[in-house]
Amino acid sequence: MSSSTSPVMRLLRRALAGLLVPLSCSPSPSQEATGDAGARAPDAAGLDASVDAAGLDASVDASVDAPTDRADGSETAPPAALTCNPARVCALSWGALRAVVDAARGGRLIEMSLDGDNALVAESAVPSTFGSTFWTSPQAAWGWPPIMELDSGEYTTSIQPGRLILTSRPFMLQGRSLVVEKALSARPPNRSLRIEYTLENAGREAIDVAPWEVSRVPPEGLVFFPDPSAGALRYPNPSWTAMPVRTENGHTFFPYDVRDIPSDRKLFADGGEKGYLAFARGDLLLVKSWVDVPSTARAPGEGEIEIFANGGHTYVELEQQGRYTTLASGQRLTFTVDWSLVRLPLKVGSATSAVNDPSMRALLVRTAESSLPSR
């Protein structure tokens, strides 16, 4: 939006658009397999002093190519700014949105915010399980804890036109050497964040693997996702007890209530063809979307969608996995996830009350699905 546009006009346009700033992005294959072959960072809550443009290393500063106002005077989104500080914390800002990654701490996304409101759990709140990370699936292939090079190790960084590239060190999985690359880009015309995860088999033998994004949000609010057209499909797992959920109008809803989480709880499910997982808290709605993965292509013992709530009541994990694929030596697998963050016209309030309110459920689903990219 042009800087000359008044706040009143911006509010009016938002109201006329249904009180929603769309965050969808242009279509892109969500997952494909090809033959192509420091200093401790501050937590998300304390980034302002080190990540704001005034405090970043001016020698590492770039603008994402994006349109400004058109010749006919119509509005487009402002260009995105990409900056990295000496601690290798990089911020991508466009309009009221901001994404921050910590290359020195697993290349994690530690902030996804709208007008300064971060949708993710900060390190200051939960020192070890914060932000959004990337793992390989199935978990049975590596057990616990997560692979250090993926989850907490240092990633190298490079800036390409309009994209921040983070690359892990090689790591071993079932005797094979693999490397993960994360490419982050803002989509200013549609105001979304795109993350492309590429997993490369750098070993000599083939390996069966699936990509897995794990995002931590505060322990409150309402999580929901579309069910398959044939109906809700959940996978029992003998190692876990699932949390209580509701199925309403073709969607599964998890209203967070500490009384329902006496100890760790986890849900394994198949998502619907629209391919998204959403989280509503207050007047913020976070939506992660990807190309749907059929139930026949899930990793063994896993689900396309997984929701985890810890018994300590400090975070909830929103997890989705890509297609389980055989990667030959030198082959690469890419899993694309689009992140949208929008304001709701009404606050969710109590998650239990929200899930019991048909009009609120309809508003949440309508808002989430209006932010999805065309595929």
C-alpha positions as CSV (number, residue, x, y, z in Angstrom):
1,M,0.0,0.0,0.0
2,S,1.3,3.5,-0.9
3,S,2.8,5.4,2.1
4,S,0.5,8.3,1.1
5,T,-2.7,6.4,1.8
6,S,-4.3,7.4,5.1
7,P,-5.0,5.0,8.0
8,V,-8.7,5.7,7.6
9,M,-8.6,4.7,3.9
10,R,-6.7,1.6,4.7
11,L,-9.3,0.6,7.3
12,L,-12.1,1.3,4.9
13,R,-10.6,-0.8,2.2
14,R,-10.1,-3.6,4.7
15,A,-13.7,-3.4,5.8
16,L,-14.9,-3.5,2.1
17,A,-12.7,-6.5,1.5
18,G,-14.4,-8.4,4.3
19,L,-12.0,-7.3,7.1
20,L,-9.4,-9.7,5.6
21,V,-6.0,-8.9,4.1
22,P,-5.4,-11.9,1.8
23,L,-2.2,-13.6,2.3
24,S,-2.2,-16.3,-0.4
25,C,0.6,-16.7,-2.9
26,S,1.0,-17.8,-6.5
27,P,0.8,-21.5,-7.1
28,S,3.9,-23.7,-7.0
29,P,4.5,-27.4,-6.8
30,S,4.5,-28.3,-3.1
31,Q,6.8,-31.2,-3.4
32,E,8.9,-32.7,-6.1
33,A,11.9,-35.1,-6.4
34,T,14.6,-34.2,-8.9
35,G,17.9,-35.6,-9.9
36,D,19.9,-32.4,-9.4
37,A,22.1,-32.9,-7.2
38,G,28.7,-17.8,15.8
39,A,27.2,-15.9,18.2
40,R,24.2,-17.1,20.1
41,A,21.1,-15.5,18.7
42,P,18.6,-13.5,20.8
43,D,15.2,-15.0,21.3
44,A,12.1,-13.9,19.4
45,A,10.9,-11.7,22.2
46,G,14.1,-9.8,22.4
47,L,14.8,-9.3,18.7
48,D,13.9,-5.6,18.2
49,A,17.2,-4.2,19.3
50,S,19.2,-6.5,17.0
51,V,17.0,-7.2,14.1
52,D,15.4,-3.9,13.3
53,A,16.8,-2.3,10.2
54,A,18.6,0.4,12.2
55,G,20.6,-2.3,14.1
56,L,21.4,-4.7,11.3
57,D,24.6,-5.0,9.4
58,A,24.1,-2.6,6.5
59,S,26.5,-4.7,4.4
60,V,24.0,-7.5,4.4
61,D,20.8,-5.8,3.2
62,A,18.6,-6.6,0.3
63,S,15.2,-5.8,-1.1
64,V,12.9,-8.4,-2.5
65,D,11.8,-7.6,-6.0
66,A,8.2,-6.6,-5.9
67,P,5.9,-4.1,-7.5
68,T,5.0,-0.8,-5.9
69,D,2.2,1.4,-7.0
70,R,1.0,0.8,-10.6
71,A,1.1,3.5,-13.2
72,D,-2.7,3.7,-13.1
73,G,-2.5,4.6,-9.4
74,S,-3.9,1.3,-8.1
75,E,-2.2,-0.1,-5.0
76,T,0.1,-3.1,-4.6
77,A,2.1,-4.2,-1.6
78,P,5.4,-2.5,-0.7
79,P,8.7,-4.3,-1.4
80,A,10.0,-6.6,1.2
81,A,13.3,-5.9,3.0
82,L,15.8,-8.6,3.9
83,T,18.5,-8.0,6.5
84,C,20.9,-10.2,8.5
85,N,22.8,-9.1,11.7
86,P,26.2,-10.2,12.8
87,A,24.6,-12.9,15.0
88,R,23.2,-14.3,11.8
89,V,19.6,-13.6,12.7
90,C,17.8,-12.6,9.5
91,A,14.6,-10.7,9.2
92,L,12.3,-10.5,6.2
93,S,9.8,-7.6,6.5
94,W,7.0,-6.6,4.1
95,G,4.0,-4.4,5.0
96,A,2.9,-5.3,8.6
97,L,4.4,-8.8,8.3
98,R,7.7,-10.0,9.6
99,A,9.5,-13.3,9.5
100,V,12.7,-13.9,11.5
101,V,15.0,-16.9,11.2
102,D,18.0,-17.8,13.4
103,A,20.7,-19.4,11.2
104,A,22.9,-20.2,14.2
105,R,20.1,-22.2,15.9
106,G,18.9,-24.8,13.5
107,G,17.8,-22.3,10.8
108,R,14.6,-22.0,12.8
109,L,11.8,-19.6,12.1
110,I,11.6,-17.8,15.4
111,E,9.1,-15.1,14.5
112,M,6.1,-14.9,12.2
113,S,4.4,-11.7,13.2
114,L,1.7,-9.2,12.1
115,D,2.0,-5.7,13.5
116,G,4.5,-7.1,16.0
117,D,2.3,-9.9,17.3
118,N,4.3,-13.1,17.0
119,A,2.2,-16.2,16.3
120,L,5.0,-18.6,17.4
121,V,6.4,-19.6,20.8
122,A,9.5,-17.5,21.7
123,E,12.7,-18.9,23.1
124,S,12.2,-16.8,26.2
125,A,9.0,-18.8,27.0
126,V,10.3,-22.3,26.2
127,P,14.1,-22.4,25.8
128,S,14.4,-25.7,23.9
129,T,11.2,-26.1,22.0
130,F,10.4,-22.7,20.3
131,G,9.7,-21.4,16.9
132,S,9.3,-23.6,13.8
133,T,11.8,-26.3,12.8
134,F,12.3,-29.1,10.2
135,W,12.8,-32.8,10.7
136,T,12.8,-35.9,8.6
137,S,10.1,-38.5,8.8
138,P,9.5,-41.2,10.0
139,Q,10.7,-40.5,13.5
140,A,11.5,-44.2,14.0
141,A,14.5,-43.7,11.7
142,W,16.2,-41.4,14.2
143,G,14.4,-41.8,17.5
144,W,15.0,-38.9,20.0
145,P,16.4,-36.3,20.4
146,P,16.1,-34.6,17.0
147,I,19.1,-34.7,14.6
148,M,21.3,-31.8,15.8
149,E,22.4,-30.6,12.4
150,L,18.7,-30.1,11.5
151,D,17.1,-28.9,14.7
152,S,19.7,-26.8,16.5
153,G,22.9,-26.8,14.5
154,E,24.4,-23.9,12.5
155,Y,23.1,-23.3,8.9
156,T,25.0,-21.3,6.3
157,T,23.2,-18.4,4.7
158,S,23.2,-16.8,1.3
159,I,21.0,-14.1,-0.2
160,Q,19.7,-14.4,-3.7
161,P,17.3,-12.0,-5.4
162,G,14.2,-12.1,-3.3
163,R,15.2,-15.2,-1.3
164,L,17.1,-16.1,1.8
165,I,18.8,-19.5,1.5
166,L,19.8,-21.5,4.6
167,T,21.8,-24.8,4.2
168,S,22.5,-27.4,6.9
169,R,25.7,-29.3,7.5
170,P,25.6,-32.9,6.1
171,F,24.0,-35.3,8.6
172,M,23.7,-39.1,8.7
173,L,20.3,-40.9,8.6
174,Q,20.3,-44.6,8.4
175,G,23.8,-44.7,7.1
176,R,23.2,-42.1,4.3
177,S,24.5,-38.5,4.2
178,L,21.8,-35.9,3.6
179,V,21.6,-32.1,3.4
180,V,18.7,-29.8,4.0
181,E,18.2,-26.4,2.3
182,K,15.5,-23.9,3.4
183,A,14.6,-21.1,1.0
184,L,12.4,-18.3,2.4
185,S,10.8,-15.6,0.3
186,A,8.1,-13.0,0.9
187,R,5.2,-12.7,-1.5
188,P,4.4,-9.0,-1.1
189,P,1.6,-8.9,-3.8
190,N,-0.2,-11.5,-1.7
191,R,1.4,-10.9,1.7
192,S,2.5,-14.4,2.5
193,L,5.7,-16.2,3.4
194,R,6.9,-19.2,1.4
195,I,9.3,-21.7,2.7
196,E,10.8,-24.3,0.3
197,Y,12.4,-27.2,2.1
198,T,14.8,-29.3,-0.1
199,L,16.2,-32.5,1.2
200,E,19.1,-33.9,-0.8
201,N,20.5,-37.5,-0.7
202,A,24.3,-36.9,-0.7
203,G,25.0,-40.5,0.0
204,R,25.6,-43.4,-2.4
205,E,22.5,-45.5,-1.6
206,A,18.8,-44.7,-1.9
207,I,16.8,-43.8,1.2
208,D,13.0,-43.6,2.0
209,V,12.1,-40.3,3.7
210,A,9.5,-37.7,4.1
211,P,9.8,-33.9,5.0
212,W,8.3,-32.7,8.3
213,E,7.7,-29.2,9.5
214,V,7.1,-28.7,13.2
215,S,5.8,-25.3,14.4
216,R,5.3,-24.3,18.1
217,V,2.4,-22.0,19.1
218,P,1.2,-20.9,22.5
219,P,-1.0,-23.4,24.5
220,E,-4.3,-21.7,24.0
221,G,-6.7,-21.0,21.2
222,L,-8.2,-23.3,18.5
223,V,-6.5,-25.5,16.0
224,F,-8.4,-26.8,13.0
225,F,-7.9,-28.5,9.6
226,P,-10.1,-29.9,6.8
227,D,-11.0,-33.6,6.8
228,P,-10.8,-35.7,3.7
229,S,-13.9,-35.7,1.5
230,A,-14.7,-39.3,2.6
231,G,-14.7,-38.2,6.3
232,A,-12.3,-37.7,9.2
233,L,-9.4,-40.2,9.1
234,R,-7.3,-40.5,12.2
235,Y,-4.5,-43.0,12.8
236,P,-4.2,-44.8,16.2
237,N,-0.7,-44.9,17.6
238,P,0.1,-47.2,20.5
239,S,2.8,-44.8,21.8
240,W,0.4,-41.9,22.2
241,T,-2.9,-40.8,23.6
242,A,-4.8,-38.4,21.4
243,M,-6.3,-35.2,22.8
244,P,-10.1,-34.6,22.5
245,V,-11.1,-33.1,19.2
246,R,-14.4,-32.2,17.5
247,T,-15.5,-33.0,13.9
248,E,-17.9,-30.3,12.6
249,N,-18.9,-29.6,9.0
250,G,-16.0,-31.5,7.4
251,H,-13.3,-30.1,9.7
252,T,-11.5,-31.3,12.8
253,F,-11.2,-28.8,15.7
254,F,-8.9,-29.0,18.7
255,P,-10.0,-26.4,21.3
256,Y,-7.1,-26.1,23.8
257,D,-8.1,-26.7,27.4
258,V,-5.5,-27.6,30.1
259,R,-7.9,-30.0,31.7
260,D,-7.8,-32.1,28.5
261,I,-4.0,-32.3,28.6
262,P,-3.0,-34.0,31.9
263,S,0.1,-35.4,30.2
264,D,1.6,-35.3,26.7
265,R,-1.1,-35.8,24.0
266,K,-0.7,-36.3,20.2
267,L,-3.1,-36.6,17.3
268,F,-2.2,-38.3,14.0
269,A,-4.6,-37.6,11.1
270,D,-5.0,-37.3,7.4
271,G,-5.9,-33.8,6.1
272,G,-8.4,-32.8,3.5
273,E,-7.7,-32.1,-0.2
274,K,-7.3,-28.3,0.5
275,G,-4.1,-29.0,2.5
276,Y,-3.9,-26.6,5.4
277,L,-3.5,-26.4,9.2
278,A,-4.8,-23.3,11.0
279,F,-4.4,-21.8,14.5
280,A,-6.6,-19.1,15.9
281,R,-5.7,-17.1,19.1
282,G,-7.3,-13.8,20.0
283,D,-7.8,-12.0,16.7
284,L,-4.8,-13.6,14.9
285,L,-5.2,-16.5,12.5
286,L,-2.2,-18.4,11.3
287,V,-2.6,-20.7,8.3
288,K,0.0,-23.1,6.9
289,S,-0.8,-24.7,3.6
290,W,0.7,-27.2,1.2
291,V,-0.3,-29.6,-1.6
292,D,-2.4,-32.4,0.0
293,V,-0.6,-35.7,0.5
294,P,-2.8,-38.8,0.0
295,S,-3.1,-41.3,2.9
296,T,-1.3,-43.9,0.8
297,A,1.8,-41.7,0.6
298,R,2.3,-41.0,4.4
299,A,5.4,-42.2,6.2
300,P,5.1,-45.4,8.2
301,G,3.6,-44.7,11.7
302,E,3.0,-41.1,10.9
303,G,0.2,-38.8,9.7
304,E,0.0,-36.0,7.2
305,I,-1.1,-33.8,10.0
306,E,0.0,-34.2,13.6
307,I,-0.8,-32.1,16.6
308,F,1.2,-32.4,19.9
309,A,0.4,-30.7,23.2
310,N,2.9,-31.2,26.0
311,G,1.8,-32.0,29.6
312,G,3.7,-29.0,30.9
313,H,1.2,-26.7,29.1
314,T,3.9,-24.6,27.5
315,Y,3.4,-25.2,23.8
316,V,1.4,-26.9,21.0
317,E,3.0,-28.2,17.9
318,L,1.4,-27.8,14.5
319,E,3.0,-30.4,12.3
320,Q,2.5,-31.5,8.7
321,Q,4.4,-34.0,6.6
322,G,5.1,-34.3,2.8
323,R,5.0,-37.4,0.6
324,Y,7.1,-40.4,1.7
325,T,9.6,-40.8,-1.2
326,T,12.5,-42.9,-2.2
327,L,15.5,-40.7,-2.9
328,A,18.2,-42.1,-5.1
329,S,21.8,-40.9,-4.7
330,G,22.0,-37.3,-5.7
331,Q,18.3,-36.9,-5.8
332,R,16.4,-33.9,-4.2
333,L,13.0,-33.6,-2.7
334,T,11.3,-30.2,-2.3
335,F,8.3,-29.5,0.1
336,T,6.7,-26.1,-0.2
337,V,4.8,-24.5,2.7
338,D,3.0,-21.2,2.5
339,W,2.4,-19.3,5.7
340,S,-0.4,-16.7,6.1
341,L,-1.1,-14.5,9.1
342,V,-4.3,-12.4,9.2
343,R,-6.5,-10.4,11.6
344,L,-9.9,-11.7,12.4
345,P,-12.8,-9.3,12.7
346,L,-13.7,-10.9,16.0
347,K,-11.6,-12.3,18.8
348,V,-11.8,-16.0,19.4
349,G,-11.9,-15.7,23.2
350,S,-12.5,-19.1,24.9
351,A,-11.6,-21.9,22.5
352,T,-14.4,-24.1,24.0
353,S,-16.9,-21.3,23.4
354,A,-15.6,-20.7,19.9
355,V,-15.8,-24.4,18.8
356,N,-19.4,-24.5,20.2
357,D,-20.4,-21.4,18.1
358,P,-21.4,-22.4,14.5
359,S,-21.0,-18.8,13.3
360,M,-17.5,-18.5,14.7
361,R,-16.5,-21.9,13.2
362,A,-17.8,-20.7,9.9
363,L,-15.9,-17.4,10.1
364,L,-12.6,-19.2,10.9
365,V,-12.9,-21.7,8.1
366,R,-14.0,-19.0,5.6
367,T,-11.1,-16.7,6.6
368,A,-8.5,-19.6,6.5
369,E,-9.6,-20.8,3.1
370,S,-9.7,-17.3,1.6
371,S,-6.0,-17.1,2.4
372,L,-5.0,-20.3,0.5
373,P,-3.0,-20.0,-2.7
374,S,-4.5,-21.2,-6.0
375,R,-3.1,-24.7,-6.9
